[in-house]
Amino acid sequence: MGKEHNFTNMVDAANEAEQENEVVDFAEAKKEAEDKPKRKPFAIWEVDGKQYKLKLDVTKILELEAKYKTNLINIMGSGNEGMPALAVMLDITHAALTKYHHGITKSVVNELFAKYMADGGSQLEFYMSTYMEIFAVSGFFSANMTEKMTEAMNEAKTDTL
């Protein structure tokens, strides 16, 4: 009877220790999740003193992929291809605007871009400050990748603009 009692105590102690470890592991996982950088909810494009929110949702991503017959990462403008055509950037911008600005048309987006340019913006600045930010907030990059990309873009802006 004494051996059985000791065995039960050991099992209970082992179970208790395992539960304590699970609590610690859960607490550590929660802390890691809280420390992880968060993705911004949307990008901002400012034109003529007005801020426009941009973000691609899954439906718009699928529509754009069907239109261009490729993954959006392939037309993002990375690698040897450089910056995509303005028409592509404005199509993607239009799709990203519709989430928060219902009913906005492509012609309005074209007018906004013309105003942006007239106010001193450039196609390169738009690419670095707005277009790539759309992809970042829409989940194409991890939060860590977005952070590194933002640093690289800011450095490039300083050098280029």
Secondary structure, 3 states (H helix, E strand, C coil): CHHHHHHHHHHHHHHHHHHHHHHHHHHHHHHHHHHCCCCCCCEEEEECCEEEEECCCHHHHHHHHHHHCCCHHHHCCCHHHCCCCHHHHHHHHHHHHCCCCCCCCHHHHHHHHHHHHHCCCCHHHHHHHHHHHHHHHCCCCCHHHHHHHHHHHHHHHHHHC
